[in-house]
Amino acid sequence: MMKRGLALLLVGLHGLLLGGCMQATLAPSSNASLTARDRQLLAHARYAQATIPETYRRHIVDYTRKEQPGTILVDTNSKYLYYVLPGGKAIRYGVTVGEEALAWSGIATVGKTAEWPDWIPTAEIQARLGPYPKRVAGGPDNPLGARALYLYEGNKDTLYRIHGTNQPEYIGQAISSGCIRMTNEDVIDLVNRVKPGAIVVVLPPGRSA
């Protein structure tokens, strides 16, 4: 009887743990829709293929905040980006965020998106990290990766981006120069969903979703 009771207890605990996981992580979202060009360029990427921890992989999760579907929310503390879906759900992506002194926060809109964008280093980045060429052509070695979402306040470009990366090993860390980095596959998935003018909410360090 003791053995049977212990077995039932373990089964019950397993069910509780599984239920808790299911509340937090319901199911993986769909695979990114890669174009022929995406497949060609990503197949020849020279950066190391990082193993992303399960918690930072793309998942559909419960979402209890009040943002409208189609909104992007970045939780800087937790290194997650949420794309809000109808019905109290969101797609959660792991991201790299800016170092605390360089992190941007606030409310912006998606002014435009770009596929395999060129990178034009700002004067501040040239002074701090350069020298770089004035323009780096788009491709798998480009720091902006496969896609970029350009964040605007009104009609003004904030110079902050949500973009892919050639350093996927840093997903889940705070090391960027302020922009939000995603794996190339995840940023392709996000851009395929986002509408022009979508609201982007970036929470400051110290606040969590």
Backbone bond lengths (Angstrom), bond angles and torsions (degrees), N, CA, C in turn:
res aa  C-N    CA-C-N  psi(-1)  N-CA   C-N-CA  omega(-1)  CA-C   N-CA-C  phi
1 M - - - 1.463 - - 1.521 110.89 -
2 M 1.358 115.91 -39.39 1.463 118.97 178.99 1.522 110.54 -63.17
3 K 1.353 116.06 -43.40 1.469 119.63 179.73 1.514 111.02 -62.93
4 R 1.364 115.60 -40.53 1.461 119.24 -179.59 1.531 110.07 -66.01
5 G 1.345 115.48 -41.58 1.464 119.12 179.29 1.511 111.42 -62.99
6 L 1.347 117.17 -40.37 1.466 120.86 178.53 1.520 110.71 -64.54
7 A 1.332 115.84 -41.05 1.460 119.48 179.66 1.522 110.90 -62.61
8 L 1.354 116.38 -43.65 1.465 119.67 178.58 1.516 111.35 -63.62
9 L 1.354 116.04 -38.15 1.466 120.03 178.88 1.521 110.50 -63.11
10 L 1.344 116.72 -43.75 1.455 120.40 -179.85 1.519 110.99 -64.55
11 V 1.343 116.70 -40.84 1.463 119.87 177.23 1.518 110.60 -62.03
12 G 1.349 116.31 -41.90 1.457 119.96 179.05 1.505 112.39 -63.72
13 L 1.348 116.44 -42.69 1.461 120.01 177.99 1.510 110.96 -63.76
14 H 1.329 116.54 -41.01 1.472 120.41 178.41 1.527 110.11 -59.86
15 G 1.341 115.91 -42.36 1.454 119.60 179.36 1.510 111.88 -63.70
16 L 1.348 116.92 -40.25 1.460 120.64 178.46 1.516 110.97 -64.55
17 L 1.329 116.11 -44.65 1.457 119.66 179.95 1.517 110.87 -63.87
18 L 1.330 115.92 -43.16 1.455 119.37 179.29 1.517 110.63 -63.44
19 G 1.357 115.84 -41.63 1.451 119.17 178.44 1.510 111.68 -61.18
20 G 1.350 117.12 -40.89 1.457 120.71 177.99 1.514 111.28 -62.02
21 C 1.346 116.59 -42.89 1.461 119.95 178.47 1.521 110.46 -63.48
22 M 1.326 116.36 -40.92 1.452 119.65 -177.47 1.524 111.26 -66.01
23 Q 1.342 116.98 -31.66 1.454 118.66 176.68 1.523 110.82 -68.30
24 A 1.318 116.86 -35.31 1.465 120.29 -177.30 1.523 111.23 -83.08
25 T 1.318 117.51 -40.08 1.461 121.78 -175.27 1.522 108.42 -132.97
26 L 1.318 116.82 104.31 1.448 120.03 -172.28 1.520 112.79 -81.42
27 A 1.322 116.08 -45.52 1.466 119.79 -177.10 1.510 108.80 -172.57
28 P 1.333 117.20 152.08 1.470 118.23 172.39 1.517 110.23 -62.10
29 S 1.327 117.12 144.75 1.460 119.81 174.69 1.530 108.81 -78.94
30 S 1.327 115.59 175.23 1.460 119.84 -176.76 1.526 111.33 -65.17
31 N 1.318 116.30 156.59 1.458 120.72 177.18 1.525 110.51 -67.46
32 A 1.322 115.12 149.40 1.461 119.39 177.75 1.528 109.87 -62.42
33 S 1.322 115.52 144.31 1.474 120.77 177.15 1.524 108.52 -89.55
34 L 1.306 115.83 96.57 1.457 120.68 -177.10 1.526 110.03 -85.12
35 T 1.320 117.19 136.17 1.458 121.27 173.32 1.526 108.87 -79.02
36 A 1.334 115.45 170.56 1.471 119.95 176.93 1.525 110.11 -59.94
37 R 1.342 116.40 -39.59 1.471 119.54 178.57 1.528 110.90 -65.48
38 D 1.333 116.98 -41.09 1.466 120.07 177.12 1.528 110.74 -57.37
39 R 1.314 116.03 -47.85 1.464 119.78 -177.14 1.530 110.93 -63.25
40 Q 1.316 115.74 -39.64 1.462 119.73 -179.55 1.528 110.90 -65.32
41 L 1.339 116.71 -48.18 1.462 119.74 -176.45 1.524 111.56 -70.00
42 L 1.324 117.75 -41.29 1.462 120.07 -178.47 1.529 111.34 -69.42
43 A 1.327 116.63 -28.58 1.467 119.51 178.67 1.519 111.89 -67.54
44 H 1.346 116.85 -22.00 1.459 120.47 -177.47 1.533 112.23 -113.38
45 A 1.338 116.09 19.57 1.471 119.28 177.61 1.519 109.97 -64.38
46 R 1.329 116.02 135.34 1.469 120.58 -177.27 1.523 112.24 -90.73
47 Y 1.335 117.84 -7.72 1.465 118.68 178.18 1.528 109.58 -79.69
48 A 1.332 114.98 158.78 1.465 120.40 -178.72 1.527 109.79 -69.62
49 Q 1.321 116.64 138.99 1.457 121.14 176.28 1.525 108.43 -78.28
50 A 1.327 116.19 107.52 1.459 120.87 -175.05 1.524 110.47 -81.47
51 T 1.323 115.58 150.35 1.458 121.59 171.34 1.521 107.50 -91.40
52 I 1.330 116.95 109.82 1.459 121.60 -177.62 1.522 108.52 -81.65
53 P 1.339 119.21 127.32 1.471 120.42 177.24 1.525 111.10 -55.17
54 E 1.313 116.80 147.39 1.466 121.82 -175.78 1.528 111.99 -53.30
55 T 1.320 117.80 -40.26 1.465 120.71 -177.27 1.524 112.88 -63.21
56 Y 1.353 117.56 -23.55 1.463 120.63 -179.76 1.523 113.09 -101.88
57 R 1.329 116.60 9.40 1.454 119.12 174.46 1.521 110.04 -84.54
58 R 1.303 116.55 162.83 1.459 122.67 -174.80 1.526 110.59 -70.76
59 H 1.338 116.73 124.69 1.458 121.97 179.78 1.524 110.54 -142.06
60 I 1.316 114.96 155.97 1.462 121.26 168.41 1.527 107.48 -91.64
61 V 1.342 116.34 129.11 1.463 120.86 -175.18 1.526 109.85 -132.50
62 D 1.334 115.39 164.07 1.461 120.52 170.15 1.519 109.18 -67.14
63 Y 1.339 116.51 146.40 1.465 121.38 -178.00 1.525 108.08 -140.54
64 T 1.340 116.72 116.53 1.462 121.00 -172.76 1.521 113.73 -106.94
65 R 1.346 118.11 -3.10 1.455 119.41 176.74 1.535 109.90 -73.93
66 K 1.340 115.69 174.81 1.466 120.56 -169.89 1.529 114.25 -100.66
67 E 1.336 118.61 4.94 1.469 119.31 179.10 1.532 110.56 -60.66
68 Q 1.320 115.40 147.48 1.457 121.31 -178.37 1.538 110.73 -75.65
69 P 1.341 117.34 151.70 1.471 119.35 173.68 1.522 111.13 -53.85
70 G 1.315 115.22 140.13 1.465 121.25 -176.40 1.512 113.60 95.82
71 T 1.344 116.67 -9.50 1.466 121.34 177.72 1.526 109.73 -80.13
72 I 1.325 116.28 147.40 1.466 122.90 171.19 1.532 107.46 -106.07
73 L 1.317 116.87 130.96 1.461 121.47 174.21 1.522 108.55 -124.98
74 V 1.341 115.93 130.69 1.466 121.45 177.38 1.517 108.84 -109.17
75 D 1.325 116.06 119.10 1.468 122.81 175.10 1.525 107.12 -93.49
76 T 1.336 115.90 96.83 1.461 121.01 -175.30 1.518 111.48 -61.35
77 N 1.341 116.58 -40.40 1.468 120.33 -178.52 1.528 111.81 -60.01
78 S 1.332 115.55 -47.12 1.466 120.10 -173.35 1.521 113.41 -89.71
79 K 1.350 116.65 -7.39 1.471 121.81 -178.55 1.522 111.26 61.93
80 Y 1.340 114.89 45.03 1.457 121.29 175.72 1.519 109.79 -124.41
81 L 1.319 115.96 146.89 1.456 123.21 168.16 1.520 106.82 -117.49
82 Y 1.339 115.92 132.11 1.466 122.12 179.40 1.524 109.42 -112.47
83 Y 1.317 115.95 132.55 1.460 121.46 168.43 1.519 105.89 -107.26
84 V 1.338 116.07 114.95 1.461 121.40 -169.54 1.532 110.20 -76.92
85 L 1.332 114.97 130.63 1.457 123.65 178.08 1.526 109.68 -107.67
86 P 1.316 118.82 165.36 1.474 120.10 172.10 1.532 110.77 -66.13
87 G 1.332 115.09 161.30 1.463 120.58 170.98 1.516 115.30 75.47
88 G 1.340 117.92 27.47 1.460 119.64 176.62 1.512 114.39 71.52
89 K 1.321 117.30 29.61 1.460 122.02 178.65 1.526 109.42 -125.62
90 A 1.318 116.12 164.00 1.467 122.04 175.22 1.515 108.25 -153.61
91 I 1.326 115.57 156.03 1.463 120.40 169.41 1.525 106.34 -92.57
92 R 1.317 116.10 125.88 1.461 121.72 -178.99 1.525 109.20 -107.45
93 Y 1.332 114.96 127.05 1.461 121.90 179.07 1.531 108.59 -118.05
94 G 1.318 117.44 142.33 1.450 120.61 169.81 1.516 110.77 -77.83
95 V 1.331 117.27 142.97 1.463 121.33 -176.71 1.528 110.53 -138.31
96 T 1.324 114.61 164.67 1.464 122.65 165.58 1.521 106.61 -100.61
97 V 1.326 117.19 134.60 1.472 121.08 -179.50 1.520 109.78 -115.45
98 G 1.332 114.94 173.16 1.452 120.50 -177.97 1.513 112.97 -72.44
99 E 1.327 115.92 149.50 1.457 119.51 169.20 1.520 108.49 -54.83
100 E 1.345 117.19 149.79 1.462 120.31 -170.99 1.525 112.61 -53.54
101 A 1.313 117.93 -40.70 1.464 120.57 -177.83 1.520 112.22 -72.22
102 L 1.336 116.67 -16.88 1.463 120.56 -175.45 1.521 112.92 -111.77
103 A 1.338 116.40 -6.54 1.459 120.43 -173.50 1.522 111.15 -68.65
104 W 1.328 115.50 137.30 1.465 121.71 174.73 1.511 108.38 -100.13
105 S 1.333 117.17 144.44 1.450 121.45 173.93 1.515 108.65 -141.18
106 G 1.317 116.05 157.60 1.452 120.75 -179.98 1.516 110.64 143.13
107 I 1.329 115.45 -163.15 1.463 122.50 -179.74 1.526 108.03 -119.05
108 A 1.303 115.86 130.58 1.462 121.36 -179.30 1.523 108.60 -140.03
109 T 1.306 116.38 -178.46 1.457 121.86 173.29 1.526 108.74 -127.64
110 V 1.317 115.36 158.45 1.464 120.34 175.31 1.522 107.40 -78.88
111 G 1.346 116.07 103.84 1.457 120.51 -178.85 1.508 112.59 -74.14
112 K 1.341 115.95 -36.21 1.460 121.26 177.43 1.510 108.49 -166.97
113 T 1.310 116.12 166.78 1.458 122.04 173.28 1.521 108.19 -127.13
114 A 1.318 116.36 160.10 1.464 120.76 -179.45 1.517 109.44 -143.15
115 E 1.337 115.43 146.43 1.460 122.84 178.94 1.515 109.09 -101.46
116 W 1.328 116.58 125.16 1.461 123.27 -177.30 1.541 110.34 44.65
117 P 1.349 115.87 60.70 1.472 119.58 -173.40 1.520 112.92 -72.04
118 D 1.331 115.13 152.47 1.468 120.17 167.49 1.529 108.66 -69.25
119 W 1.304 116.49 154.85 1.469 122.33 176.89 1.522 109.04 -113.11
120 I 1.333 115.16 125.30 1.466 121.21 176.07 1.526 107.13 -113.85
121 P 1.338 118.89 99.88 1.466 120.52 -177.20 1.527 111.02 -59.90
122 T 1.332 116.15 136.06 1.463 120.14 177.37 1.527 109.47 -71.72
123 A 1.333 115.17 164.88 1.468 120.08 177.84 1.524 110.73 -60.07
124 E 1.344 116.66 -36.88 1.472 120.44 -179.26 1.524 110.73 -65.51
125 I 1.339 116.94 -41.67 1.462 120.30 179.24 1.526 110.42 -69.32
126 Q 1.326 116.88 -39.12 1.474 119.86 176.41 1.527 110.29 -58.83
127 A 1.342 116.88 -44.12 1.463 120.91 -178.08 1.516 111.62 -69.11
128 R 1.336 117.33 -36.31 1.470 120.55 -173.67 1.516 113.03 -88.33
129 L 1.333 116.84 -36.74 1.463 119.95 -172.47 1.525 114.20 -123.51
130 G 1.339 117.91 -13.18 1.463 122.27 -172.86 1.522 113.24 -71.16
131 P 1.352 115.90 -168.26 1.465 125.17 8.17 1.526 113.44 -83.54
132 Y 1.334 114.25 143.08 1.461 122.64 172.32 1.525 108.65 -118.52
133 P 1.324 117.25 161.14 1.472 118.37 169.34 1.524 109.47 -60.48
134 K 1.332 116.87 158.39 1.464 120.11 179.61 1.528 111.64 -64.58
135 R 1.313 117.04 -29.47 1.464 121.81 178.29 1.524 108.75 -142.98
136 V 1.322 116.49 132.75 1.464 122.06 176.79 1.528 107.01 -111.83
137 A 1.326 116.10 121.01 1.465 120.60 -176.45 1.524 110.89 -63.51
138 G 1.336 115.10 148.48 1.457 120.38 178.10 1.514 112.02 -61.83
139 G 1.326 116.10 148.61 1.459 121.63 -179.30 1.514 110.15 157.12
140 P 1.325 117.73 177.68 1.467 120.78 -175.37 1.515 113.96 -65.87
141 D 1.339 119.30 -20.02 1.461 121.10 178.17 1.530 112.13 -89.56
142 N 1.327 116.64 -5.83 1.458 121.59 -178.43 1.530 109.89 -76.89
143 P 1.342 119.53 134.95 1.469 121.05 -179.21 1.524 114.54 -60.65
144 L 1.358 118.41 -21.00 1.465 120.25 179.53 1.522 112.70 -82.34
145 G 1.318 117.75 -13.29 1.450 120.70 175.14 1.513 114.24 68.58
146 A 1.337 115.49 -149.69 1.468 122.30 -167.79 1.520 114.11 -78.28
147 R 1.317 118.34 -29.24 1.456 121.86 -178.53 1.526 108.40 -147.37
148 A 1.338 115.27 157.71 1.462 120.86 173.02 1.509 109.16 -140.54
149 L 1.337 115.96 139.33 1.454 123.09 171.15 1.528 106.30 -109.08
150 Y 1.312 116.82 123.61 1.465 122.95 -175.31 1.529 108.52 -94.44
151 L 1.329 116.86 121.79 1.456 121.65 -174.55 1.520 110.57 -92.37
152 Y 1.310 115.66 127.51 1.464 122.82 -177.78 1.529 110.17 -118.48
153 E 1.321 116.11 146.75 1.461 122.87 166.78 1.529 106.34 -112.72
154 G 1.335 116.77 108.58 1.452 119.31 -169.91 1.520 108.83 65.55
155 N 1.329 116.56 -128.05 1.468 120.78 177.89 1.523 112.52 -98.31
156 K 1.323 117.09 8.71 1.463 121.04 -174.73 1.521 111.04 -103.29
157 D 1.320 115.53 128.90 1.461 121.62 175.99 1.530 108.58 -70.17
158 T 1.341 116.69 124.25 1.475 119.99 179.01 1.522 112.10 -75.23
159 L 1.327 117.80 -13.20 1.473 125.33 -173.14 1.526 112.00 72.99
160 Y 1.332 117.27 3.44 1.462 120.44 174.11 1.522 108.86 -98.02
161 R 1.329 115.15 146.69 1.457 121.78 -174.63 1.535 110.01 -133.78
162 I 1.313 114.15 154.16 1.462 121.64 159.69 1.519 104.39 -105.93
163 H 1.319 117.62 122.33 1.469 118.21 -171.45 1.521 111.33 -151.26
164 G 1.325 114.90 170.79 1.459 121.53 175.81 1.518 110.94 -71.97
165 T 1.318 116.30 -167.24 1.455 118.97 -176.65 1.522 111.15 -156.46
166 N 1.330 115.51 154.63 1.459 120.92 168.63 1.528 110.32 -105.61
167 Q 1.357 115.87 15.69 1.468 122.31 177.50 1.531 109.55 -133.70
168 P 1.327 117.78 63.92 1.469 119.52 -176.41 1.529 113.51 -64.50
169 E 1.313 117.17 -16.41 1.472 119.68 -179.78 1.520 112.48 -66.20
170 Y 1.344 117.94 -13.98 1.464 120.58 -178.56 1.525 112.99 -97.32
171 I 1.333 118.56 6.44 1.465 119.95 175.24 1.532 108.16 -59.99
172 G 1.360 115.82 132.34 1.462 121.24 -177.60 1.513 113.47 94.34
173 Q 1.350 117.14 5.90 1.465 120.67 -179.49 1.527 110.50 -122.88
174 A 1.339 115.44 170.63 1.471 122.44 179.32 1.521 107.96 -117.04
175 I 1.344 116.41 87.85 1.471 119.08 -177.15 1.520 113.38 -137.57
176 S 1.340 117.53 -2.05 1.462 118.69 -173.46 1.523 110.75 -79.32
177 S 1.326 115.39 173.64 1.465 121.00 178.03 1.519 112.12 -86.24
178 G 1.312 117.08 23.10 1.450 121.88 175.24 1.507 113.74 121.45
179 C 1.329 117.82 -28.16 1.458 120.44 -179.11 1.533 110.81 -76.39
180 I 1.333 114.97 165.52 1.460 122.22 178.83 1.523 107.71 -101.24
181 R 1.322 116.98 118.62 1.461 121.22 -178.91 1.524 110.40 -102.57
182 M 1.321 115.15 142.79 1.458 122.45 175.33 1.528 108.32 -129.10
183 T 1.328 116.94 162.58 1.463 117.43 170.71 1.528 107.80 -62.76
184 N 1.318 116.90 154.34 1.458 120.07 -178.78 1.527 111.81 -60.50
185 E 1.333 116.86 -39.14 1.462 119.78 179.15 1.532 110.80 -64.52
186 D 1.346 116.53 -39.20 1.465 119.48 -179.10 1.521 112.18 -71.23
187 V 1.321 117.75 -39.55 1.464 118.47 -179.02 1.533 110.37 -69.63
188 I 1.320 117.97 -31.07 1.465 120.27 173.55 1.525 109.63 -64.05
189 D 1.329 116.44 -45.47 1.459 121.09 178.04 1.530 110.65 -58.94
190 L 1.339 117.50 -44.29 1.465 121.34 -178.98 1.527 111.64 -64.56
191 V 1.328 116.67 -48.16 1.467 119.75 -177.73 1.526 110.99 -62.73
192 N 1.323 117.68 -32.58 1.461 120.43 177.10 1.525 112.50 -64.38
193 R 1.331 117.20 -19.65 1.465 122.21 -177.10 1.532 113.09 -100.64
194 V 1.329 117.20 -30.29 1.472 121.58 -167.89 1.528 110.78 -78.01
195 K 1.333 114.92 139.61 1.462 121.34 175.92 1.534 109.82 -96.41
196 P 1.340 118.88 147.95 1.465 120.78 175.12 1.527 110.37 -56.67
197 G 1.326 116.17 138.35 1.454 120.89 -178.95 1.517 114.46 84.77
198 A 1.334 118.06 2.25 1.457 120.85 179.64 1.528 111.00 -57.27
199 I 1.330 116.11 143.28 1.463 121.88 178.13 1.526 109.13 -76.11
200 V 1.334 115.75 137.27 1.465 122.64 175.72 1.521 107.91 -122.74
201 V 1.316 117.23 121.09 1.461 123.53 178.17 1.523 107.86 -110.91
202 V 1.336 116.73 118.98 1.466 120.75 178.00 1.526 107.27 -112.71
203 L 1.337 115.84 111.48 1.460 120.43 -179.23 1.523 110.09 -73.03
204 P 1.333 118.43 141.19 1.469 120.82 178.62 1.513 111.27 -73.35
205 P 1.333 118.39 159.67 1.463 120.70 173.42 1.529 109.59 -54.62
206 G 1.321 116.13 138.90 1.459 120.60 -178.13 1.500 113.66 100.08
207 R 1.336 117.11 -17.29 1.463 121.48 175.09 1.522 108.31 -111.29
208 S 1.319 115.87 142.04 1.464 119.18 -178.88 1.503 109.54 -134.04
209 A 1.333 114.77 146.28 1.463 120.13 177.33 1.521 111.11 -71.57
